Amino acid sequence: MEKKYVKLQTEIPGPKSKEILERRNKFVPKGISNNCHSFVKKAQGAVVEDVDGNRYIDFAGAIGTLNVGHSHPRVVRALQEQASQYVHTGFNVMMYESYINLAERLCGLAPGDFDKQAAFFNSGAEAVENAVKIARRYTKRQGIVSFTRGFHGRTLMTMTMTSKVKPYKFGFGPFAPEVYKAPYPYVYRRPDGMSEEQYTQMIMEQFEQFLLAEVAPETIAAVVMEPVQGEGGFIVPDAAFVKRVREICTQYGILFIADEIQTGFARTGKYFAIDHFDVVPDLITISKSMGAGVPISGVIGRAEIMDAVEAGEIGGTYSGSPLGCRAALTVLDIIDSENLNDRADKLGARVIEKMDLLGARFNCIGDVRGLGAMCAMEIVKDRQSKTPDKEAVGKIVKAAGERGLMLLSAGLYGNVIRILMPLTITDDQLEEGLQILEEAMESVYLKDPVLSVGGKGNGHA
């Protein structure tokens, strides 16, 4: 396929990027990781250009932050207009109507036929922290339950709630108390000979056993669940599991919190991924694509729960900034006017179709999965052992980057390739990106006789 959008004028990274990279290594700590070693000059839609004039197709979307694409003209205009009026007053000092407009609109979109309120913050981790505070204040309980492979942030509380030890938790203890990890289904890695239904039933029983063996339900303030695990590997649970957890929460007066930070704002074909499971949460945490790249996050929830905190107990200097609120309102307009929920379903169907075709060529693809445009494939040594192959994923991501495709890995084992392209990507751009992904896999597997090629089918049902 002739490349229409990718344009490579230098090696990756190019000479200008390498020069800046030397300064980055001197003045910025290595603890802040970088997937790509090039430096951006400009970006529009699903195409990014670096300082050396190389153009890339973006399948990373700033880790799911750019559902409406880079520098959407409507977002840019809204930010310019807002900045020309005022940049910041601090909502707790002088209020602004855009905060109220955004809260009203999100409360109307969130599931649940009851009064809701919304509060805004700066980052996803901060939203989760505040959801925990609100839940504890309302229930007068301390316990927080998250799930194996879950990711909720890098602050002390959210790091504690996060399941993956390296690189997020190793050496950073002691951790926050009264946080517990419950089992979360992972259908691909279910025991041999067990049906999906039997496996889901087993995990539900394990969750109930967890409430006997690990923590008393009467002491739990909230269960925090990603409707689709993001960093954990794009794991989609069976609806029966999600519903059972919701039922148990209701039974014991535990709040059910849906962490929609990566799944929200049309990524899965709905405003909130939890809507796929016919479950209504008590609180929802949001961020990432909410602001099209402008830092903003929030908690939406039942009014009686949200109002349990007293004045000054939540918030912050920059929480729900005017720029963030204007960006988020514009994002909602774009999702509506450009039918991005429908677009996510169509994009996801095409990506899954392509991954299935790749699975017919490469025995390394153990599983293909996703919900809407939140798609992934799991790379293994072979389909029989299902041994995770993190090294191969690293090679594929690197090879894709060298060919002009920005790509991310994920998963507890680091062996999942996830796709988070902007939902505004054109069909031609999507096809070119998928072709580069195939070329990257060919470069890794067709050159290494040790790596298995030529499998039959894959794990996608």
N, C-alpha and C positions, 0 to 999 in steps of 0.2 A: 504493500500500500504506500502510495506517495504521501509524504507528510505535508499537510497543509498548515498545521498550526504549530507543531514543534519545529524549532529552528535552532540548530546547534552550530555556532560559529567558532567555538573554542572547545577544548577539553572541559570536562566538568570535575571540579570547579575551574573557572577560567582565571587568567592572570590577575584581574582586578579583585575578584573574590578571594583569591589566595593572599593578596596583599592585605585585605581587610581581615582575613582569617588570622593572620599573624598577630594583628592588634587585638582581635577578639581573644586569642589564647593568652595574651599578656595581661589583659585588663578585666576579663570576665571569667569567673570560676568554671571549672570543668563540670561542676555539679549541675549546671544548666546545660542540658543535652541539646544536640542539634541533629535532626534527621538529614538535612541537606546542608552541604558545606558551601553553597553559593549564597549570594546576597541579592535580595530583590531590589529592582529599580522601579517597576510598576506592575500592576496586575489589574485585569479586567475580566469579569465573568469567571471562566474556568481556565484562563491562560495567564501565566506569570512570566515576566521577563526579568532576567538578572542584570547585574551591572556590566556584564560582558556582552550583553545583547543576545544571550541564549534565551529561547522561549520554551516553556514547559506547559504540559497539560497537568492540571491539579486534580489528583484523586485523593488528596489528603484533607483539603478544605480547612486548614488550620485546626486539625483534629475535630472536625465536625462543627466548626464555628461559622462556616460560610455557606449555609444552605441557599441563600439568595445570591451567592457569588461575590467575587471581589469587586469592590468599588461600584456597586450598583448605582446607576445615575440618580435614582430617586433617593437613595440613602445619602449620597454625596450632597445633593441639593438640600436635603433636610438638615444635615450637619452644618453646611455653610450658612443657612438661614439662621439656625439656632446660635451659632458662634457669633454672628453679626449682632444678635440681640443681647445675649449674655451667655457666658460659659458655665458659671456655677455660682450658686448662692448658698448651697447647703440646704437641703429640704427641711432640716430641723431648725433652720434660722429664718429663711424666707421661702415659703412654698411656691411651687409653680404648677400650673394646671396640667402640663403634659404627664406628670406623675399620676395625677388623678385619672386622666384619660386612659393611661396604660393599665392602671389597676382595674378600672371599670371594664375595659375591653377583655382583659385576660380572665377576670372573674366570670364573664359571660361565656368564654370559650372553654373553660375548664369543666370537666365532667362533674355531675352532681346537681340535683334539684334542691338546692338549699342556698342560703345566703353565704357569700364568700367575701373574703378580703385578701389583699395582696400587699406585700412589703418588698422593697427592692434593695439590693446590695451590690457588690462589685464583682464577685467571682463565684464559680460553682461551689467551691469549697466553703465559701462564706455563707452561701445559701443553705448548704447542708448543716453547717454549724448553727445557724439561726433556727432552722427547722427543729433541731435537737433541743435547743433552748426553749422554744415555744412548746414542744411536746412535753418536756419535763415540767414546765410551769403549769400547763393545763392539767396534766394527769397527777402531778405531785408524786411522780415516780422517777427513778434514775436510770433503769436499765434500757439499753439500746441494742437492738439486734440488727446486724447486717448479714451478708451472705458470702459464702466461699466464692472466690474469684471476683468479688465486687470491688469497684473502685469509686471512691467518693472524694478524693482530694489529698493534699499534702500538708494541711495544717495538723496540729496535734490530734484533735478529735477525729477529723476525717481520715488522717493517716492510720489511726487506730482502727477505724471502721473498714479501711481498705484491706484486702486479703493478700495481695502479692507482696512478699517480703522484700525482694530485691527488684528494682532499686528504691522502692518507696519507703521502706521501714527499717532496713538493716542498719543497726548502730544508732538509731534515733530514739530508743526508749529511755526512760520508762514511758509507757503509753497511758492514755486516759483510762480511768477505771470504769467498770460497769458497761463494757462493750462486749458483745458476744457474737460469734459467727455461727450461722445456721447453714445446713446443706441447701444447695441450689441445683436443680437438675441440669445435666449435661448429657443429652440423649446420645450423642455420638460415642461417648465413652461409657455407656451402660454395659453391664456384664453380658458376656456372650450368651446367646440363647434366650435373652429376656426381651419381651416386646416393649415398645415404647409405652404402652398403657401400663404394663406391669411395673416398668421402671418408675414412671411418674407416681404410681401408687406407693412404691417403696420409699421414694423421697418424701412424699407427704407423711408417711408413717414415721420416717426419721425426724421430720420436723416436729411432729407431736411428741416423739420420744425425747427430743432435744429440750422441750419445755418441762420434761420430768427430770432429766439427768443433769442439765446444765444451768438452768435459771427458771425460777418460778414465774409463770405468766403474770401473776398479780404484782410483780415488781418491775415489769417492763413498761416503759413509756411509749416506745415506738418501734416498729419494724420498718427498716428502710430498704427498699428494693428497687433495683434498676429493672424496668419492664423488659428490656433487652440488655444484657451485660455488655458494656462497651469495651473497656480496656481488658476485661476478662476474656474476650475473644468472640464478641457478637453472638453470645449464647441466647437463644430464644427458648423460653420455657413453655411447657404445655399450659394452656389456659386453665386446666383443672387444678394445677399446682397453685397458680396465682389466686384463683378463686378460693381455694382451701385456706391459704394463708390469710386472705381477707376475712373469711368466716371465723377463723380462730382469733384474729385481732378483735373482731366485733364481740365475740363471746366473752373475752377477758378485758374489754375496755382498753385495748392497746391501739394506739394510732397507727394507721397504715400510711407510710410516706412513700410516694413514687418519686424516685430520683430520675428526672427527665432531662438532665443536663445535656446529655449527648443524643438522646432519642427524640427530643421535642422539636417543635416548629417545622413540621412536615417531613422530617427525615424518614419516618416509617410509613408515610402515606396518610397520616392523621396529625392533627396539631399535637396530640399527646399519645405516645405509644400505648399507654395503659388502656386507651379506648379499644384496642384490639382484643382485650381480654374480658370485656364486659364487667369491669371492676371499677368502683369509685373510691379513690383514695381520700384520706382526711386532709393531707397536705401534699403539695407537689413542689419540688425544687426545679428551677429552670435557670439556664444561662446559655453559654456558647452561642448558637445561631440566633438567639434572642436579639442580639444587638448588631449582627452583621459585621462583627469585628470590634465594635465599641464595647468596652468592659461594662457589663451590667448583668445582674442575676436577680433572682427573686424567689419568694415562697408564696404560693397561693393556697388557701385553705378555708375550711369552715370558719365562718365569722366568729362563732363562740370560742373556737380554739385560738384563732389569731388574736382575738381581743383579750386573751387571758394575761398577756404581758402588760406591764404598766409603762407609762411614759418614760422614755429614755433608756429602757432596758434592751431595745434592739435598735439598729440603725448604724450610722457612721458618717464620717466627714463627706465621703464621696458617694455614699449609697444612693442608688437611683439617680445618678447625675442627669442634668437636663439633656446632655448630648446622648446619653444612653437611652433615656426615655423617648426622645425623638427618633432615634435609630430604630428602637423596638417597635414603635407605632408604625413606622414606615415598612418594616419587615412584615408586619401583619397585613398591611395593605398589599404588599407585593405577593405574599402567599395567596391572598384572595384573588387578586386581579390576574395573576399568571397561572392560577390553578396548580400550585406547586404540590399539593397533596396528591392530585391525580398524576402529575408528572413524576413524583417519587415512585409510584407504583409501576409506571411504564419503564423508568430507568432501571429499577430493581429487577424487573422481569428480564430485561435485556442482559444485565450483568450476570444474573443467575444462569441464563441460557448460555452465555459465553463461558462461564466457569464450568458448566456441565460439559461443554464441548472440549475444554481443556482437560477435564477429567478423563475423557475418552482417550486422550493422548498420553497423559502423565499419571503414572501409578502413585506418584507422590501426593496427589490430591485425595486426602482421605474423606473430607466432608465439605460440602457446599451448603451454606445456610444464609438466612437473612430475613428481614422484615422490611417491606418497602424498599427504599434505596439504602438500607443499612445492611450491606452484603459482605460476606467473607468466605474464604476457603482455608481449610486447615491443611497444612503441609506435614507429611509424615514420612518416615523412612520407607515404609510400605504399608499397604492396606491391611495386611494380615496382623502385624504386630501393633500397628497404630502408634509406633514410637515417634514422639514429636521431633521435628527436624528444624530447630531454631537456626542452625548454621545455614541451611539451604534458604530459609526465608531472608536472612541477612544478605545472601548473595543475590537473590531475586530483587529485593528492594534496591540494592546498589546498582545492579544491572539496569533496572528500570530508570533510575535517576540519571545514569550515564546516557540513556537514550531519550531523555526529556520527559519522563513521567514521574511525578511526585507521588510517592506511595508510602503507606505506613504498615507496620506490623502491629500485632496485639496478642493477647492470650497469656494465661498463666505460665505457659511454657515458651512464650515468645515465638510460636510456630504458626501464627495465623496472619494472613494477609487480608486487611480490611479495606473497604472501598468507601470513601466519604466525599465523592465529587460534589461540587455545587449542583443544586437541583436545576439551576439555570443553564447548565451545560447543553450545548447543541448536540444533535444526533451525530453529526460528523465528528465533533470533538470527542464524544464518547467512544465512537468506533475507533478513532485513531489511538486513543488511550488504551483501549482493550487490545488493539493490535500490538502496541508496544509492550503491554504486559505479557502477551504470548511470546514475543521476541525475547523478552528478558528471561522467561522460563526456558526457552530453547537454548539460550546462551549458557544457562547454568546446567541443564540436564543433558543436552546433546553433546557437551564437551567432556562430561565426567562419566565414564563407564560404570562407576560405582553406584551412581544414582539411577534409580529405576525409571524406565520409560516404557510406554506402550501398554498401560493398564486398560482394563475394561470397565467403563462406567465410573461412578464415584458414589460418595455417600449421600448425595442429595436425593431426598424422596420426592 
